[in-house]
């Protein structure tokens, strides 16, 4: 079976440089009627958990229906702000080339992301990173609260064996989600987590970024063992 890469999105393939938080605040106030001050931790955390924990910081208890209204509002906010997102955010160095090189090597690619699907698709399209991603095989924030379940869902949708899959992400949560499912993981230090943190979480290999496309392809298809 062809190899499968499960990509994280934020700070692995792209960065919104503050636009994402601003749009979350817009959707938060629209749905709950409360201005968003402090936001819960976001690194490696799924959207439903971020929303629920942020609401609690504001003294508000939410349910699934409320989250679904927030998710819809967040998607609409991103659609209205595509120009701002494109101007202020960016694809990370090497991201587009890495996606293309893996596709050329016959590697299937999808996502295991805490973003809700509509937002994930908007972000990838804005920065030209959607061409090689099988969106239907991915797992998104609506699917689960925790990374292990996201990875498991993506594997099921892709009909992939864990031994044929690789997670690429920038947080310990990405690493833990992969390891909980017996999936290899490549960490990248393009977010807030350094190499030592990702290695302690269990990453077999940690890269400084995605610029070495040939090396990345070798790691994914297994012609070069992790070091």
C-alpha positions as a printed Julia matrix, in Angstrom:
227×3 Matrix{Float64}:
   0.0    0.0    0.0
   1.32   3.52  -0.79
   2.68   5.56   2.07
   0.32   8.07   3.67
   1.28  11.37   5.28
  -1.05  12.91   7.85
  -0.2   16.61   7.99
  -0.83  18.98  10.82
  -1.63  22.42   9.38
  -0.92  25.38  11.67
   2.8   26.03  12.19
   3.61  22.89  10.19
   2.47  23.93   6.7
   1.45  27.55   7.28
   1.2   30.43   9.74
  -1.64  32.96   9.99
   0.41  35.45  12.05
  -2.4   36.44  14.39
  -5.25  36.47  11.89
  -6.59  33.16  13.19
  -6.91  34.45  16.75
  -8.61  37.63  15.56
 -11.17  35.64  13.59
 -11.75  33.31  16.54
 -12.52  36.37  18.64
 -15.03  37.59  16.05
 -16.83  34.24  15.94
 -16.67  33.85  19.73
 -18.39  37.16  20.38
 -20.9   36.6   17.59
 -22.02  33.26  19.06
 -21.74  33.91  22.8
 -22.33  37.65  22.94
 -19.17  38.07  25.04
 -15.96  39.72  23.82
 -13.1   37.25  23.83
 -10.37  38.37  26.17
  -8.07  35.55  27.17
  -7.92  32.51  24.9
  -7.2   28.97  26.08
  -4.01  27.21  25.0
  -4.1   26.45  21.28
  -0.9   24.56  20.43
  -1.85  21.07  19.32
  -5.36  21.47  20.73
  -8.5   20.86  18.7
 -11.0   23.61  17.95
 -13.84  22.23  20.11
 -11.55  22.04  23.13
 -10.16  25.53  22.54
 -13.7   26.9   22.25
 -14.98  25.08  25.32
 -12.01  26.04  27.5
 -12.01  29.65  26.29
 -15.72  29.93  27.05
 -15.08  28.62  30.57
 -12.45  31.32  31.06
 -15.29  33.77  30.42
 -17.7   32.0   32.78
 -19.73  30.4   29.99
 -20.59  26.71  29.7
 -21.15  25.47  26.15
 -22.57  22.38  24.46
 -22.1   20.72  21.09
 -24.79  22.8   19.4
 -23.07  25.99  20.55
 -19.75  24.75  19.21
 -21.34  23.97  15.86
 -22.65  27.54  15.65
 -19.16  28.79  16.52
 -17.58  26.56  13.86
 -19.94  27.93  11.22
 -19.27  31.51  12.32
 -15.53  30.86  12.28
 -15.69  29.51   8.73
 -17.68  32.53   7.57
 -15.2   34.87   9.24
 -12.34  33.2    7.39
 -14.2   33.45   4.09
 -14.75  37.17   4.63
 -11.09  37.66   5.52
  -9.34  35.71   2.77
  -7.52  38.81   1.52
  -6.27  39.69   5.01
  -5.25  36.09   5.62
  -3.29  36.0    2.36
  -1.62  39.35   3.05
  -0.59  38.7    6.64
  -0.14  34.93   6.75
   2.1   32.7    4.68
   2.95  29.14   3.73
   6.0   28.02   5.65
   9.27  27.69   3.73
   9.39  24.47   1.75
   5.76  23.52   2.41
   4.54  23.67  -1.19
   7.65  21.94  -2.49
   7.37  19.21   0.16
   3.76  18.48  -0.79
   4.66  18.34  -4.48
   7.72  16.14  -3.93
   5.79  13.65  -1.81
   3.02  13.51  -4.41
   5.59  12.9   -7.15
   6.95  10.01  -5.07
   3.48   8.43  -4.99
   2.77   9.31  -1.36
  -0.86   9.91  -0.44
  -1.4   13.02   1.68
  -4.18  14.2    3.95
  -4.52  16.07   7.24
  -5.03  15.33  10.91
  -5.79  18.8   12.2
  -7.56  20.46  15.08
  -9.07  22.97  12.64
 -12.67  22.51  11.63
 -12.82  21.24   8.07
 -14.13  24.41   6.41
 -11.4   26.53   8.0
  -8.7   23.97   7.15
  -9.78  23.97   3.51
  -9.81  27.77   3.34
  -6.32  28.07   4.84
  -4.81  25.46   2.55
  -6.43  27.0   -0.53
  -5.4   30.56   0.36
  -1.74  29.57   0.47
  -1.86  27.18  -2.49
  -1.3   24.07  -0.39
  -4.46  22.15  -1.24
  -3.55  20.58  -4.59
  -2.06  17.35  -3.23
  -4.25  16.93  -0.14
  -7.02  14.32  -0.11
  -9.45  16.31   2.02
 -12.05  13.56   2.35
  -9.55  11.19   3.98
  -8.57  13.73   6.62
  -9.67  14.2   10.21
 -10.75  17.58  11.53
 -11.73  19.39  14.7
 -15.36  18.33  14.36
 -14.31  14.69  14.49
 -12.68  14.44  17.91
 -11.41  16.36  20.9
  -8.03  14.61  21.11
  -5.25  13.95  18.62
  -5.11  10.15  18.99
  -8.71   9.9   17.84
  -8.05  12.32  14.98
  -5.2   10.16  13.72
  -7.27   7.01  14.12
 -10.15   8.6   12.19
  -7.87   9.68   9.34
  -6.36   6.2    9.11
  -9.83   4.68   8.9
 -11.02   7.13   6.26
  -7.89   6.55   4.19
  -8.15   2.78   4.71
  -4.48   2.9    5.68
  -2.4    0.61   7.82
  -0.6    2.5   10.62
   2.67   0.96   9.42
   2.26   2.78   6.09
   1.53   6.18   7.66
   3.6    9.1    8.92
   2.36  12.08  10.94
   4.19  15.38  10.38
   3.57  18.04  13.03
   5.07  20.69  15.26
   3.67  19.91  18.71
   3.96  17.16  21.32
   0.24  16.55  20.79
   0.94  15.62  17.14
   3.62  13.22  18.32
   1.4   11.67  20.97
  -1.48  11.26  18.52
   0.78   9.36  16.15
   2.4    7.14  18.77
  -0.97   6.22  20.29
  -1.85   4.66  16.93
   1.48   3.03  16.13
   2.25   5.61  13.45
   5.71   7.01  12.7
   6.1   10.71  13.34
   8.35  13.45  12.0
   8.48  16.52  14.19
   9.27  19.97  12.83
  10.47  22.88  14.96
   8.49  25.45  13.0
   6.11  26.16  15.9
   6.75  26.83  19.58
   8.2   23.41  20.44
  11.95  22.86  20.14
  13.65  19.65  19.09
  14.24  18.45  22.66
  10.55  18.86  23.5
   9.44  16.91  20.45
  12.01  14.19  21.08
  10.86  13.82  24.69
   7.32  13.4   23.4
   8.53  10.5   21.25
   9.33  11.89  17.8
  11.66   9.5   15.99
  13.16  12.35  13.98
  12.91  16.13  14.24
  13.59  18.52  11.37
  14.14  22.28  11.49
  11.64  22.74   8.67
  10.46  21.39   5.33
  13.09  22.87   3.05
  15.02  19.61   2.52
  12.4   18.03   0.28
  14.58  15.14  -0.83
  15.44  14.25   2.74
  11.81  14.46   3.77
  10.72  12.14   0.96
  13.43   9.67   1.94
  12.24   9.7    5.54
   8.61   9.16   4.57
   9.15   6.35   2.1
  11.72   4.72   4.35
  14.81   4.74   2.17
  16.63   6.64   4.88
  16.08   5.54   8.49
  15.27   8.14  11.16
  18.33   9.46  12.98
